[in-house]
Amino acid sequence: MLLEGLLVWLTETDCLAKNIYFEARGEASVDAKLIVAEVTLNRVEHENFPDSICEVVWEDNQFSWTNDGRSDRPKDAAAWKEAVDLAVGVQLGVTELPNSNALFYHADYVNPSWSNKLDYLGRVGSHLFYPYRDWE
C-alpha cells in the first residue's frame, strides 16, 4: 500500500515536472514556471477538470506539448532538473505557488479564439493567464 502510494506520487510529480518543462522551460523566472504548475494544480481542484495531475496534463488539447507529435522526453538536462526540483517542492508543499486562480493560459505569440471569452488576469513571463468562466 505504501509502495503503491509512492508510485502514484512519483508518477504525478513526473507529469507536473513535464508540464513545467515543456510549457515553461524557456522562461527566465521561476515564477513563470511555478504559475504553470499552479494552473495544473488549480485544474485538479476544479470540478470541471480531471482529479489527478496526469489526467489534467494529458487531457485532450489542453497543453500543446502533449499532442505536438514530438518526443515527450526532456532533452535539456538543466531545465529538466529545475522542472523536477520545482515539481517535487510543490508536491511536498515547500515551494510556494503564486496563489492565483488561473486555469488557462497561452503564450503571448498566439491568440486563441477562447481567450476573448475569459477575463484577463495578467502576464507572467511570456504567458497570459485567465480564470475559469463558463463558456457562453
N, CA, C and O of each residue as an XYZ file, in Angstrom:
544
protein
N       0.826     -1.200      0.000
C       0.000      0.000      0.000
C       0.868      1.262      0.000
O       0.608      2.193     -0.762
N       1.887      1.293      0.844
C       2.790      2.442      0.889
C       3.540      2.586     -0.422
O       3.679      3.692     -0.944
N       4.025      1.475     -0.954
C       4.746      1.498     -2.224
C       3.838      1.974     -3.354
O       4.263      2.748     -4.212
N       2.597      1.514     -3.352
C       1.642      1.938     -4.371
C       1.410      3.447     -4.296
O       1.373      4.123     -5.324
N       1.254      3.971     -3.094
C       1.073      5.408     -2.910
C       2.289      6.200     -3.363
O       2.155      7.270     -3.955
N       3.472      5.672     -3.083
C       4.702      6.329     -3.511
C       4.797      6.346     -5.033
O       5.198      7.353     -5.616
N       4.438      5.256     -5.671
C       4.473      5.196     -7.131
C       3.497      6.193     -7.755
O       3.813      6.824     -8.764
N       2.334      6.333     -7.169
C       1.361      7.309     -7.659
C       1.938      8.714     -7.504
O       1.860      9.524     -8.428
N       2.516      9.004     -6.342
C       3.099     10.322     -6.088
C       4.221     10.619     -7.091
O       4.296     11.723     -7.630
N       5.075      9.649     -7.335
C       6.168      9.837     -8.289
C       5.645     10.063     -9.707
O       6.171     10.903    -10.437
N       4.629      9.327    -10.092
C       4.041      9.484    -11.420
C       3.412     10.864    -11.568
O       3.614     11.535    -12.581
N       2.658     11.287    -10.571
C       2.024     12.604    -10.599
C       3.077     13.711    -10.636
O       2.925     14.698    -11.355
N       4.137     13.540     -9.862
C       5.214     14.531     -9.828
C       5.912     14.593    -11.180
O       6.276     15.677    -11.635
N       6.104     13.449    -11.826
C       6.707     13.413    -13.153
C       5.824     14.149    -14.166
O       6.335     14.901    -14.995
N       4.525     13.943    -14.107
C       3.611     14.652    -15.015
C       3.679     16.159    -14.786
O       3.699     16.929    -15.746
N       3.716     16.587    -13.531
C       3.817     18.012    -13.216
C       5.143     18.568    -13.721
O       5.175     19.645    -14.318
N       6.230     17.851    -13.491
C       7.542     18.293    -13.958
C       7.570     18.419    -15.480
O       8.124     19.379    -16.015
N       6.982     17.463    -16.169
C       6.957     17.538    -17.633
C       6.135     18.728    -18.107
O       6.496     19.377    -19.089
N       5.048     19.018    -17.430
C       4.248     20.171    -17.833
C       5.023     21.472    -17.619
O       4.992     22.363    -18.467
N       5.711     21.578    -16.495
C       6.553     22.749    -16.242
C       7.631     22.838    -17.327
O       7.845     23.896    -17.919
N       8.296     21.729    -17.572
C       9.395     21.698    -18.539
C       8.932     22.087    -19.942
O       9.490     22.999    -20.552
N       7.928     21.406    -20.444
C       7.530     21.632    -21.830
C       6.751     22.924    -22.039
O       6.769     23.479    -23.138
N       6.077     23.408    -21.024
C       5.309     24.638    -21.171
C       6.119     25.889    -20.831
O       5.821     26.970    -21.339
N       7.137     25.757    -19.981
C       7.790     26.983    -19.495
C       9.307     26.910    -19.379
O       9.898     27.781    -18.740
N       9.957     25.926    -19.958
C      11.408     25.824    -19.781
C      12.157     27.028    -20.321
O      13.258     27.322    -19.854
N      11.595     27.728    -21.288
C      12.249     28.905    -21.845
C      12.056     30.175    -21.036
O      12.635     31.214    -21.353
N      11.254     30.094    -20.009
C      11.006     31.269    -19.165
C      12.211     31.543    -18.268
O      12.813     30.615    -17.728
N      12.552     32.795    -18.115
C      13.707     33.168    -17.293
C      13.396     33.081    -15.795
O      14.265     32.718    -15.002
N      12.171     33.409    -15.411
C      11.864     33.464    -13.980
C      11.262     32.165    -13.464
O      10.559     31.454    -14.183
N      11.552     31.878    -12.214
C      10.959     30.723    -11.547
C       9.455     30.926    -11.407
O       8.689     29.972    -11.543
N       9.024     32.151    -11.139
C       7.588     32.422    -11.003
C       6.817     32.036    -12.260
O       5.697     31.533    -12.168
N       7.399     32.263    -13.420
C       6.725     31.905    -14.672
C       6.561     30.393    -14.782
O       5.582     29.910    -15.351
N       7.504     29.660    -14.246
C       7.405     28.198    -14.256
C       6.413     27.726    -13.195
O       5.641     26.793    -13.420
N       6.447     28.377    -12.047
C       5.557     27.971    -10.962
C       4.091     28.242    -11.262
O       3.224     27.490    -10.817
N       3.801     29.289    -12.000
C       2.388     29.551    -12.290
C       1.841     28.514    -13.268
O       0.642     28.239    -13.261
N       2.697     27.936    -14.108
C       2.263     26.813    -14.942
C       1.904     25.622    -14.042
O       0.896     24.950    -14.264
N       2.728     25.372    -13.038
C       2.419     24.314    -12.069
C       1.114     24.622    -11.348
O       0.289     23.735    -11.132
N       0.936     25.874    -10.983
C      -0.276     26.251    -10.264
C      -1.528     26.068    -11.115
O      -2.546     25.593    -10.612
N      -1.475     26.434    -12.385
C      -2.622     26.216    -13.269
C      -2.972     24.727    -13.306
O      -4.142     24.349    -13.245
N      -1.946     23.901    -13.405
C      -2.159     22.456    -13.429
C      -2.878     22.004    -12.161
O      -3.862     21.266    -12.230
N      -2.390     22.443    -11.010
C      -2.986     22.045     -9.730
C      -4.356     22.682     -9.519
O      -5.245     22.058     -8.940
N      -4.536     23.915     -9.983
C      -5.858     24.544     -9.895
C      -6.888     23.728    -10.670
O      -8.035     23.597    -10.243
N      -6.476     23.185    -11.801
C      -7.393     22.360    -12.585
C      -7.740     21.068    -11.852
O      -8.886     20.621    -11.898
N      -6.778     20.474    -11.185
C      -7.052     19.253    -10.410
C      -8.134     19.530     -9.370
O      -8.989     18.681     -9.121
N      -8.098     20.701     -8.771
C      -9.052     21.063     -7.723
C     -10.405     21.534     -8.270
O     -11.388     21.560     -7.528
N     -10.470     21.900     -9.536
C     -11.695     22.449    -10.125
C     -12.620     21.321    -10.591
O     -12.162     20.320    -11.143
N     -13.902     21.490    -10.366
C     -14.883     20.448    -10.681
C     -15.002     20.140    -12.175
O     -15.473     19.061    -12.533
N     -14.598     21.036    -13.036
C     -14.747     20.813    -14.476
C     -13.522     20.186    -15.137
O     -13.455     20.081    -16.362
N     -12.564     19.775    -14.325
C     -11.353     19.155    -14.846
C     -11.122     17.823    -14.137
O     -11.718     17.561    -13.092
N     -10.261     16.986    -14.701
C      -9.964     15.693    -14.055
C      -9.372     15.869    -12.652
O      -8.951     16.962    -12.273
N      -9.349     14.777    -11.898
C      -8.969     14.813    -10.491
C      -7.516     14.449    -10.194
O      -7.137     14.338     -9.028
N      -6.713     14.264    -11.212
C      -5.301     13.969    -10.952
C      -4.432     14.812    -11.877
O      -4.879     15.260    -12.933
N      -3.199     15.017    -11.470
C      -2.277     15.827    -12.261
C      -2.086     15.221    -13.648
O      -2.184     15.928    -14.652
N      -1.817     13.934    -13.711
C      -1.577     13.302    -15.011
C      -2.800     13.385    -15.915
O      -2.663     13.617    -17.116
N      -3.987     13.200    -15.357
C      -5.201     13.305    -16.170
C      -5.392     14.732    -16.686
O      -5.813     14.928    -17.826
N      -5.086     15.719    -15.858
C      -5.170     17.113    -16.291
C      -4.164     17.373    -17.402
O      -4.512     17.951    -18.431
N      -2.927     16.953    -17.203
C      -1.876     17.205    -18.184
C      -2.202     16.539    -19.521
O      -2.011     17.140    -20.578
N      -2.686     15.322    -19.477
C      -2.916     14.560    -20.704
C      -4.332     14.688    -21.265
O      -4.670     14.023    -22.244
N      -5.162     15.536    -20.655
C      -6.496     15.765    -21.211
C      -6.352     16.313    -22.635
O      -5.490     17.152    -22.896
N      -7.187     15.841    -23.540
C      -7.077     16.211    -24.955
C      -7.036     17.715    -25.174
O      -7.866     18.466    -24.661
N      -6.051     18.126    -25.944
C      -5.923     19.502    -26.440
C      -5.854     20.574    -25.358
O      -6.314     21.696    -25.570
N      -5.293     20.245    -24.219
C      -5.171     21.238    -23.155
C      -3.776     21.869    -23.107
O      -3.647     23.071    -22.872
N      -2.757     21.082    -23.326
C      -1.384     21.583    -23.329
C      -0.742     21.170    -24.647
O      -0.742     19.992    -25.003
N      -0.208     22.126    -25.353
C       0.234     21.882    -26.728
C       1.292     20.793    -26.842
O       1.311     20.068    -27.836
N       2.159     20.660    -25.872
C       3.243     19.682    -25.976
C       2.744     18.239    -25.957
O       3.448     17.337    -26.412
N       1.547     18.015    -25.441
C       1.053     16.642    -25.333
C       0.511     16.096    -26.651
O       0.246     14.899    -26.765
N       0.346     16.965    -27.641
C      -0.163     16.474    -28.930
C       0.554     17.127    -30.109
O      -0.041     17.337    -31.166
N       1.837     17.446    -29.922
C       2.579     18.106    -30.994
C       3.360     17.136    -31.883
O       4.025     17.557    -32.829
N       3.279     15.849    -31.581
C       3.956     14.857    -32.393
C       5.442     14.702    -32.106
O       6.114     13.885    -32.734
N       5.952     15.470    -31.172
C       7.371     15.391    -30.813
C       7.555     14.471    -29.611
O       6.592     14.090    -28.945
N       8.797     14.128    -29.353
C       9.127     13.291    -28.203
C       8.734     13.996    -26.907
O       8.887     15.210    -26.776
N       8.234     13.228    -25.969
C       7.884     13.765    -24.652
C       9.001     13.488    -23.652
O       8.777     13.481    -22.441
N      10.185     13.263    -24.161
C      11.347     13.024    -23.315
C      12.176     14.302    -23.243
O      12.647     14.786    -24.272
N      12.362     14.853    -22.055
C      13.154     16.080    -21.914
C      14.583     15.895    -22.429
O      15.209     14.860    -22.203
N      15.084     16.914    -23.123
C      16.435     16.854    -23.689
C      17.402     17.819    -23.020
O      18.610     17.582    -23.025
N      16.896     18.894    -22.451
C      17.740     19.888    -21.793
C      17.874     19.489    -20.318
O      16.955     19.696    -19.526
N      19.029     18.915    -19.962
C      19.220     18.351    -18.613
C      19.047     19.387    -17.517
O      18.420     19.098    -16.497
N      19.581     20.576    -17.698
C      19.485     21.611    -16.657
C      18.034     22.066    -16.473
O      17.570     22.222    -15.344
N      17.330     22.276    -17.571
C      15.925     22.695    -17.484
C      15.064     21.579    -16.889
O      14.126     21.855    -16.141
N      15.377     20.325    -17.215
C      14.632     19.194    -16.659
C      14.867     19.094    -15.159
O      13.922     18.869    -14.403
N      16.110     19.256    -14.713
C      16.405     19.212    -13.275
C      15.633     20.300    -12.541
O      15.067     20.055    -11.476
N      15.610     21.497    -13.108
C      14.872     22.585    -12.472
C      13.376     22.259    -12.406
O      12.738     22.495    -11.380
N      12.820     21.724    -13.483
C      11.394     21.378    -13.503
C      11.083     20.306    -12.462
O      10.070     20.388    -11.768
N      11.948     19.307    -12.355
C      11.745     18.250    -11.352
C      11.854     18.835     -9.946
O      11.022     18.540     -9.088
N      12.866     19.655     -9.705
C      13.028     20.281     -8.387
C      11.796     21.098     -8.010
O      11.326     21.030     -6.874
N      11.276     21.866     -8.959
C      10.075     22.668     -8.690
C       8.869     21.782     -8.426
O       8.108     22.028     -7.490
N       8.689     20.750     -9.248
C       7.543     19.847     -9.069
C       7.600     19.139     -7.725
O       6.584     19.029     -7.039
N       8.767     18.663     -7.345
C       8.923     17.994     -6.050
C       8.633     18.981     -4.925
O       7.913     18.655     -3.981
N       9.186     20.175     -5.021
C       8.941     21.193     -3.992
C       7.482     21.538     -3.853
O       6.973     21.687     -2.743
N       6.806     21.666     -4.980
C       5.373     21.962     -4.967
C       4.609     20.805     -4.335
O       3.748     21.016     -3.482
N       4.925     19.585     -4.755
C       4.229     18.408     -4.235
C       4.454     18.220     -2.737
O       3.563     17.754     -2.027
N       5.641     18.580     -2.257
C       5.928     18.448     -0.824
C       5.423     19.641     -0.016
O       5.424     19.603      1.214
N       4.997     20.688     -0.698
C       4.499     21.878     -0.012
C       5.590     22.799      0.486
O       5.321     23.669      1.315
N       6.814     22.637      0.009
C       7.911     23.502      0.459
C       8.207     24.625     -0.541
O       8.957     25.552     -0.235
N       7.625     24.537     -1.717
C       7.768     25.595     -2.714
C       6.437     26.316     -2.819
O       5.412     25.713     -3.135
N       6.465     27.608     -2.551
C       5.246     28.403     -2.545
C       4.815     28.753     -3.967
O       5.632     29.154     -4.796
N       3.535     28.598     -4.231
C       2.975     28.937     -5.536
C       2.515     30.398     -5.544
O       2.293     30.980     -4.483
N       2.371     30.989     -6.727
C       1.979     32.404     -6.819
C       0.612     32.738     -6.234
O       0.357     33.905     -5.935
N      -0.273     31.769     -6.061
C      -1.602     31.969     -5.483
C      -2.535     32.773     -6.388
O      -3.063     33.813     -5.996
N      -2.719     32.279     -7.578
C      -3.685     32.882     -8.496
C      -4.838     31.899     -8.667
O      -4.755     30.746     -8.244
N      -5.891     32.362     -9.281
C      -6.984     31.441     -9.591
C      -6.994     31.115    -11.080
O      -8.035     30.782    -11.644
N      -5.842     31.213    -11.701
C      -5.733     30.957    -13.138
C      -5.973     29.484    -13.451
O      -5.502     28.590    -12.748
N      -6.715     29.264    -14.524
C      -6.964     27.912    -15.013
C      -6.585     27.753    -16.483
O      -6.541     26.637    -17.001
N      -6.313     28.866    -17.147
C      -5.956     28.845    -18.563
C      -4.808     29.810    -18.794
O      -4.628     30.779    -18.056
N      -4.040     29.527    -19.827
C      -3.002     30.454    -20.264
C      -2.619     30.128    -21.697
O      -2.941     29.067    -22.232
N      -1.926     31.069    -22.289
C      -1.347     30.838    -23.607
C      -0.120     31.726    -23.748
O       0.038     32.716    -23.034
N       0.728     31.356    -24.667
C       1.917     32.160    -24.942
C       1.496     33.471    -25.599
O       0.459     33.545    -26.258
N       2.305     34.489    -25.411
C       1.950     35.807    -25.939
C       2.045     35.909    -27.460
O       1.592     36.895    -28.041
N       2.616     34.924    -28.096
C       2.735     34.973    -29.555
C       1.588     34.257    -30.271
O       1.593     34.150    -31.497
N       0.608     33.769    -29.512
C      -0.590     33.183    -30.119
C      -1.821     33.917    -29.600
O      -1.766     34.575    -28.561
N      -2.916     33.803    -30.317
C      -4.163     34.446    -29.915
C      -5.312     33.450    -30.098
O      -6.050     33.520    -31.081
N      -5.458     32.519    -29.140
C      -6.506     31.511    -29.290
C      -7.902     32.130    -29.224
O      -8.120     33.126    -28.533
N      -8.840     31.527    -29.952
C     -10.197     32.071    -30.027
C     -10.879     32.120    -28.667
O     -11.724     32.984    -28.431
N     -10.524     31.202    -27.768
C     -11.172     31.166    -26.457
C     -10.733     32.308    -25.542
O     -11.438     32.625    -24.584
N      -9.594     32.927    -25.811
C      -9.066     33.924    -24.871
C      -9.954     35.147    -24.729
O      -9.969     35.768    -23.666
N     -10.701     35.515    -25.776
C     -11.575     36.688    -25.656
C     -12.865     36.384    -24.903
O     -13.667     37.287    -24.664
N     -13.074     35.125    -24.528
C     -14.259     34.735    -23.758
C     -13.976     34.720    -22.261
O     -14.885     34.503    -21.459
N     -12.720     34.949    -21.879
C     -12.326     34.872    -20.475
C     -11.822     36.223    -19.980
O     -11.402     37.072    -20.767
N     -11.871     36.406    -18.680
C     -11.316     37.609    -18.079
C      -9.805     37.455    -18.013
O      -9.292     36.381    -17.699
N      -9.116     38.509    -18.305
C      -7.653     38.508    -18.302
C      -7.150     38.761    -16.889
O      -7.526     39.753    -16.265
N      -6.302     37.870    -16.379
C      -5.727     38.043    -15.039
C      -4.412     38.805    -15.077
O      -4.165     39.674    -14.241
N      -3.579     38.480    -16.038
C      -2.285     39.139    -16.115
C      -1.268     38.296    -16.859
O      -1.569     37.224    -17.384
N      -0.079     38.811    -16.881
C       1.014     38.203    -17.621
C       2.130     37.831    -16.662
O       2.459     38.588    -15.749
N       2.706     36.666    -16.877
C       3.909     36.255    -16.152
C       4.843     35.703    -17.219
O       4.534     34.709    -17.876
N       5.966     36.345    -17.381
C       6.877     35.955    -18.446
C       6.202     36.151    -19.783
O       5.647     37.216    -20.054
N       6.243     35.140    -20.615
C       5.648     35.255    -21.946
C       4.274     34.590    -22.041
O       3.802     34.280    -23.135
N       3.631     34.371    -20.878
C       2.311     33.747    -20.865
C       1.258     34.685    -20.294
O       1.522     35.447    -19.364
N       0.059     34.615    -20.869
C      -1.086     35.389    -20.401
C      -2.038     34.423    -19.698
O      -2.283     33.320    -20.186
N      -2.572     34.843    -18.550
C      -3.352     33.944    -17.697
C      -4.789     34.422    -17.529
O      -5.090     35.615    -17.565
N      -5.676     33.413    -17.341
C      -7.119     33.659    -17.263
C      -7.735     32.733    -16.213
O      -7.268     31.610    -16.024
N      -8.797     33.209    -15.522
C      -9.526     32.332    -14.594
C     -10.578     31.524    -15.356
O     -10.781     31.736    -16.551
N     -11.241     30.607    -14.670
C     -12.323     29.844    -15.281
C     -13.555     30.732    -15.419
O     -13.838     31.566    -14.559
N     -14.254     30.542    -16.478
C     -15.559     31.162    -16.657
C     -16.358     30.250    -17.557
O     -15.835     29.734    -18.544
N     -17.615     30.045    -17.229
C     -18.455     29.191    -18.081
C     -18.475     29.751    -19.491
O     -18.611     30.958    -19.696
N     -18.336     28.858    -20.457
C     -18.397     29.284    -21.859
C     -19.801     29.732    -22.183
O     -20.778     29.065    -21.845
N     -19.886     30.843    -22.828
C     -21.223     31.400    -23.164
C     -21.587     31.088    -24.580
O     -22.663     31.471    -25.039
